[in-house]
Amino acid sequence: MDQKLKILIFIVAYNAERTINNVLMRIPSDLFGEYETEVLIIDDKSSDDTVLRCFEAIKSGQIKFKIHVLVNPENQGYGGNQKIGYQFAIEHEFDCVALLHGDGQYDPECLRDLIVPVLNEEAEAVFGSRMLTPFGALKGGMPIYKFAGNKILTFFQNIMLKTSLSEFHSGYRVYSVKALKQIPFHLNTSDFHFDTEIIIQLLLFGFRIVERPIPTYYGDEISHVNGLRYALDVVITTIKARVQYLGLFYERKFDIFDQHNCSGQYETKMDIDSPSRRTLKRIPHGSKVLEFGCGSGALLKELSKKSCSVCGVDRFSPNEEDKATFPFYQCDLNYEELPIEPGDYNYILMHDVLEHLANPETFLEKIYFSCHFSPDSRIIASTGNIAFFPIRVMLLFGQFNYGKRGILDMTHTRLFTFKTFKRLFEQAGFDVIHMEGIPAPVNLALGDNHISSWIAVVNRSLIYLSRSLFSYQIYLVAKPKRSLTLLMKEANEKGHEFSSCLMS
């Protein structure tokens, strides 16, 4: 006989003495026959008789299912209470956990509709939405200011997080316990915007979220939420999560494993204004190109379409399909000798590579001495600009932390400004013949829309005023100086010419 799936109905309770018994009585009894169902009530140090009412309901004999009652010795807050409940679900090996509120605001009769998609593995999270039915929330008594605030915040969050949820702010939810095990919800706030943070974590991991319509009930329950503070917390949290994607901010709670890009490679951005895209335009047809840090080889494949002879070097190997499209050498540039002679190429590319090396000076010297018989070779390199205006503002407020990507990538060993990046090349034997600034990839953070397009235009305009202050990245083109060996060779050849003329 197949083992029944385990469901935990988790009720967060705070000063709910008048409503908690009614919530318990309304839980559908058929859930306890079809599934192995238990109820967990966590009282968050109520100042009324909520706990007493819970035990009276148990002793009355009217409730047939198993109930656990936990009482926090200190108030943990709405989010802190949830953390304890989800940890309970994990440690007791439930399959899913449904969140209910002890104040009766959400309809327990809807539990089955919300639970089934998770149990059928159609989603890792199901949210009961009051906004799926047009104006249903208003008909259910939701105050107009809360309705408007919900709509505005949800609209903002959908733009920032590239989602299409009808609302982010329902507290009626069902989670897969397997999914909860994989996200760091224990790091989340203990305040009311815990619900926003856990949505972001689910999205970052790539988990599926579906919504189901639920009725809205607004009675005489007391709200413990400061609406303005909550809205501000939601906005700040959403912005932080999105800005972290650009590498300008970092919080461990949003450092979620990306199951769709686990190779460790950097993505080559060819569809936005990026170093790779500018290099593609700069290199002429038929050139010989060597790229260090080629990743999946997206740029090299585009250059091949321009009849260029290409080769790639990277610490990580591209997948077999990509590797078959161009010559490739796997090499850790920190510790291994160069696997190929760079001087055989017209263009040597280093997009966002040097800042990751333990000793970029030594690496550039190797490149220089391999190119000293090829003064027409060109080096094209890029790196993040640590003097970028948002970073300066962060420093002003005492913020400086490394992230998973961007200018403050955790794998960076060096940080550069325009002057220090230029000096790096000059001191390795190169003449810098061109430098320019690259704007921030705002469309990656905000999506392709009018707002991101407008910001990009403003960013490019500001770069003309001060590239040091407003450039997200530094783009550099250099050529090797004529080496002493080459100068001596040329002087020797010229001497032979004079000697031949005088002797003739």
N, C-alpha and C positions, 0 to 999 in steps of 0.2 A: 504494500500500500504506500502510495506517495506521501511523503511528509508534508504537512501543511506549511504554507508560508507564514512567517511570523510578522505581525503588525504591532507597532507600538503607537498608541494614540496618546500624544504628549500634550498635557494641558498646562500652560503657564498661568499662574494664579497670583493675584495681588489685590488684597482687599475686595474679594469676590464672594463674601458670605451670602449675599442675597441671590446670587446667580449660579454658583458652582453646582448646586444640586440639580438644577434644571438642565444644565449642560450635560451632566452625567446621564440623566434619565433619557435624554434625546439621542444618545449614541445608538445607531441602528443595531438591534440585537442580532440580526442575521450575520453580521461580520464575525461574531464569536463562534458561529457554527462552521462557517466556510474557511475561516483562517484561524490560526493560533494568535489570538488578539489579547493584548493586555493594555491597561491604561496607566500612565504615569502622570501624577500631579506633583508639580514642584511649587510650593508656596514660597514667595520671595520676601519672607519676614513681614507678613501682613500685620497691620495694627488692629485688625478686627478678628472675627471668629471664623475665618475661612477654613483653617485646619480643622477646627471642631466640627464644622458642617461636613467636611469630607468624611471624617470618621463616623459621624452620625448616619451618613448615607450608606456607608459600608455595613454598619451594624443593623440597619433597618431590614436587611434581607431582600430589598427590592432590586438591588444590583447584583447580577449573577456573574459578572466577569471579574477577573483578578485586577486589583488596583494597588499600585505602589504610591505611597504618599511620602515625599521628601520635603523637608523644611529647612530652608537656608538659615543658618544662624546669623548671617549678616546679609543685608540686601545686596543682591548681585546685579541688579538692573535687568532690563528686558533682554538685552543681548547675553548677559552673563548667565541668566536663567536658561536660555536656549543652549548655551555651550554645555551645561551640565546634562541637560536632557539628551542631546545628541551623543554625548560620551556614554550615557547610560545605554542608548540604543546600540552603540558599537560594541560595548563590553558584553552586552547580553545577546549579541548576535541576532538582532532583528533584521528582517529584509527591507522594511521601510518604516519611516516614522512620519506620522501626521501631526502637524502643529495646530492646536486649537487654543482659543483664548477663554479663560475662565469667566469673562464678563458677559458671555453669550452673544457677542457681536457677530459671530460667524455661525452658520447653520450646520450643526452636527449631522443632519440628515443628508448632507452633500458628500459625506466622507467617501462613500463607495466610488462616486464619479471621479474623485481626485486620486484615490488609491490605485485603481485598476491600471491606468497607463504605466505607473511605475512597476507594479507587479508583473505586467505583461512585457516589461523591458522595452516599452515604446518611448520612454523618457526617463531621465534621471531626477527630474524635479517637475512637479505639477503645482501651479498656482491657481487658487480660486480668485477669479477676477470679477470685480464689481462694475467694470467698465465695458465688458464685452456686449452687454445689452444696452443699447443707446438710452441714455438718461435714466437707466434703471437705478443707479446709485441715488439720484435725486429723488426719485419716487420712493425709495426706501428710507428717506429721511436724512441723507447725507447733507450737511450744511453746504450752501453754495460756495463759501470760501474754501472749504476743504475739497470740494469737487474741482474747483478751478485750480487750486494749488496742486492737486494730484495730477491733473492734466498737463499743467505747465512743467512740473518736475519730470514727469514721464516723457514728455516731448523732448526735453533737454537731454535726458539720459539715453533715449533712443538714438539721438544724433551722435552723442559722444561715444557710445558703446556699440554703435552700428547694429542695433537690435530693432525689433518691431513689437515689443510687448504692449498690451493695452494698458497695463499699470504695473509699477514697480513696488507699490506700497500696500499691498494686501498682506495681512498677517496669517492668512489661511493657506497653508502649504503642506506638501508631501514631498519628502526626499528619499531617494535611494540611500540606504545605509552604506552600501558599497561605494557610492560616490562621496559620501561624507568622509569616509576613511582617507580619501585621496586629496582633500583640500585642507589647508591649515585654518579651519574656522576658529580654533582655539586662540589665534592671534587677533581675532576681530574685536571691535569695540564691545563694551558691555552696555552701550547705550542703544537707543531705538534704531539708529541707522545700521545696526548689525544686519538687518534684512537686506540692505543695499550691498553691503560688503560681501555677503555670501552669494548674492546673485552674480556679482562681478567675478568671484572666484570660480563659480560654475561655468561662466562664459569663457573665462581665460583657459580653463581646462578643455573646453570644447564639449561640455555636457549638454544634453538636449533638455530644453525647458518648454513645456506646453502649458496652456491656460485652459481653464474650464469656467463657465459662467456660474456665479453664485449670487443669491439674493443679498440685499443690503438691509441691515437692521440697525437703526440708531434710536436708542431709547434714552433713559435717564442715567446711563452709565457715566462714571466720572473718567474723563480722559486725563492721563498722566503725562501726555506728550506736550512739550512746548513747541508749537507749530513752527515758529520762526527759526528757532534753534535747530529743529529737526531738518527743515528745508536747507539751511545753511550747511549743516553737516553732510547732507546728501550731495549737495552741489560740490563741496570741497572734496569729498571722497571720490566722486565720479571723475572730477578733473585730475586728481592725483593718479588714479588708475590709468587714465588715458595718457597723461604726460609721462608716466613711467614707461610707456611704450616707446617714447622718443628718447629715453635715456636721460631725461632731465631731473628725474626724481626716482626714489626707490623706497619701497616698503616691502618687507619680507612677506607680508600677508598676500601680496599680489604677485609674488615671484612663483608663478604656477607653472608646473611642467607642461610644455607644449607638445602634446602627443602627435601633432602633425608636422613638427619640424625639430626632430631630435638628433640630427646629424652633427650639430655644432657649427654648421656653416652659416655664414652671413648671406642674406638674400641680396641679390644684385638687382637694384631698382632701375629698370630701364624705361618705365612708363612715367617717371617724374623727373624733375630737374635734379639730377644727381651727378656725381663724378663719373660714373660709368656712361651715362648718357652723353655728357660733354666730351668724353674721350672718344666715343663712337663717332661723333661728328668731326673731331679733330684729326683722326688718323686717316691718311689717304688710302685709296685703293692700292692693293698689291703690296702693302707693307708687311714686314716680318715682325710679329708681335709676341712678346713673352710676358705673361701675367703672373706675378706672385700673389697668392691669395685669391685664386680664381674661383673658389667655391664650386658651384654647379656648372660653371663655364658659360653662363648666359651671355656675357659680353663677348667672349671668344667666338661663340657660335654666330653672333651678329656680325662680328668682324670677318668671319669666314665668308659671309654673304657678299663682302666687299673684296673678295679674292685675296684676302690677307692670309699669309702663312702664320699659323698661331700655335702656341704651346702654353700649357698651364702648369703651375706648381702650387701645391697647397698641402697643409698639414693633414687635411681630411680628404679622403678619396670621394669623388662624385659617384653617383650610382652608375651601374654598368651601362645603362642606356646613354647617359651623358658622356661618360668616359670614352665611349666608342666614337664620339664625334670629333675629338681633337686629341693630339698628343698630350700626355699628362704624366707628371712626376710627383710622387708623394714624398714630402720632405718637411721636417721640422726645422725651420730656418734658424731657430735658436741654437740647435745643437749639431746639426748635420751640415756637411759640405754641400755647396751648390751642385745639384745633379746635372746641370746643363751650363754651357758657356753663354752668359748674357751678351757678350760682345758680338755675337753672331746676329743680333736682332736690331732692327731700326728703332723699335719702341719697347721700353721696359715699363710695365705698369705695376704700381703699388698702391692700390686703392684701400685705404684704411688698414694698412699692414704694419707700418713702422711703429705705431704706438703700442703694438702688442709684443714687440721684441724686447728681450732683456738688454740688448746692446745694439740699437739701431745704427750707431756710429760705425761699429765694426762691419755690420752688414753692408752699409753704403760704401765703405772702403773696398770691400770685396767686389761690389758692382763696378766701382770706378776703375780698379786695376784690371778688371776683365774687359773694360771698354776703352783702354787708353790708345788702342790703334784704330778706334772708330769714333772720331770726334763728331761725326754727324748723328750719333745715337741720341735719343731723347728719353729722358725719364719722366714719367707722369705719375704723380703721387697725390694722395689726399689724406686728410686727417681731420678729426674734430677740432673745433676752435674753442679752447677753454675760456677765452675772453668773450664768448657769446653773451649778449645782454642778459638773458634770463638767468644764466649761471652767476653773473655778477650780482644780480638782485638776490639770488639765493644766498650767496656769500654774505651779503649785507645783513641778512637775517640769521646768519649762523648756520646755514644749511649747506652741507657738502657731503654727498654720499654716492657711492658707485652703484650702478644698476646693471641689468642684464644686457643692455644694448645702448647704442648712442655714444655721445661725447664722453660720458662717465661710465663706460663699460667696465665691468669688474675685471676683465682680462687685460686692461690697459696697464702698461708699465711706465708710460710717459704721457705727459699732457703738453700740448703745444699751442702757442699763439702764432700769428703770422711771422713775427720777427724770429722767434725761436725755431720755427720749422724751416725758414729760409737759412738761418745760421747752420742748422744741422747739415744741409746739403753743401753749403759753401765750405764748411770745415772738412768735408769729406772729399773735396776736389771737384765740385760741380759749380757751374755758373747757373743761377736761377734766371731764366729768361721770361718767365710769365707767372703771375700769381693772381688768383681771383677768389671771390667768396661764393659759396653755395648757400642758398636759402634753406630754412628749416623745412622738412617734409610734412607740412601741416595737413596735407590731404590724407596722410597715413593716420594721423591722429583724429581728424574730424570727418574724414570721408570726402568724396568728390562732391562739393556743393558750393553754393555762392559764397558762403562764409569763408571756407578754406581758400577759395580762389582769390577773394579780396585780401585776405591776410598774406597770401603768397606774393601778390602784386606789391603790397606795402613793404614786405620784407625785402624784395628785390630792389625797390626804390631806396630803402634805407641803407642797403649795402653800398650804393653809390656815394652816400654821404659819409659812411664810416664802415669800411669792410671789416675792420678789426672788431667793432662793437656789435654788428648786426649779422655777421656771417655765421651760419651753423657749422659749415665745414670750410676747410682751406684746400684749394686746388692749385697745384704747382707743376710747372714744366721746367725741367733743367737739362743741361747738356754737360758732358764731361769737359773739364779744362784740358788743354793740350798738356800731356804729361811731359816730365823731364826726358823720359826715354824717347818720346816722339819728337820733342824739340831738338834733342841731340841728333836724332836720326836725320831730321830735316836740315839741321845745320851742317851735318856731315855731307849730305847730298848736295847742298848749295856750295860747300867748299870744293867738292869734286868738280862741280860745274865751272867754277872760277879757275880751278887748276887746269881743267881741260882747255878752257879758252886761252889761258896764258901760254900753255905749252904748244898750242897749235900755231 
